[in-house]
Amino acid sequence: MDISARNSLRGKVKRVLPGAVNTEVTVELANGIEVVSIITKESAERLNLTVGKVVYAVIKASDVMIATD
């Protein structure tokens, strides 16, 4: 797989919560940090996402905002 996004985080699927339209996927990175993504149910099924499967969380963002209280 080649992709233009620079932020690609390798991890394992920790949880898959399917809904009526979307699926919430939790990916655990090597350092124990979790990344949560909401994808279409159809995409989750096509990717055959199951707990323990190695995946990449690909982050494509042109802006990263910082906030304080």
N, C-alpha and C positions, 0 to 999 in steps of 0.2 A: 504494500500500500504506500503510495506517495501522496502527500497532502501539503498544501501551502501553509496551513496553520502552523505557527511556531510553538504553540503551547499544547503539547501532547503528553498526557500523564498516564503511565501504565499502572494498572491495578487489577484487582479481582472483584467481580460482582459479589456484593455482600447481601443485597436484598433487591427483590423485584416485586413491586406492588402494582399489579394491573388494575386499571379503572375502566370505565365504560368507553372512553376515547383515548386517554393517555395512560402511560405507565411511568411510575417513579422508579428510577434505578439508582441504587446507592453503590458506589465504587469505592473500595478501600485501597488506598495507596500503600506503598511499602512501609512508610513511616507511621502508619496507623491513622492518618488523616482521611476523612471521608469526603467524597464529592458526590453531590446528588444532582441528577439530571431528570428532567421531564421530557419524554419522547413520546411519539405516537405509539399506540398499542400495536399498530401494524408493523412499525419499525422494530419494536421489541421482539415481535414474533418472527420477523424475517431474519433478525440477527441471532435468533435462538438463544436469548439471554437466560442463563441459569446461574444459580449461586455457585461461585467458585471459578466461573469462566474468566479467563484473562481477556481484558478489554483495554481500550485506550479512551480516556476522557479527553476529547479534543476541544479546546477553548479558543474560539475565534472572537476577538473583541478589539474594536478600534479605540475604545476608551476604557480606562480603569479609574473609577472615582474613589476618593478618600473622604471619609466623613468623621467628625468628632462630635461629642456631646457638648 
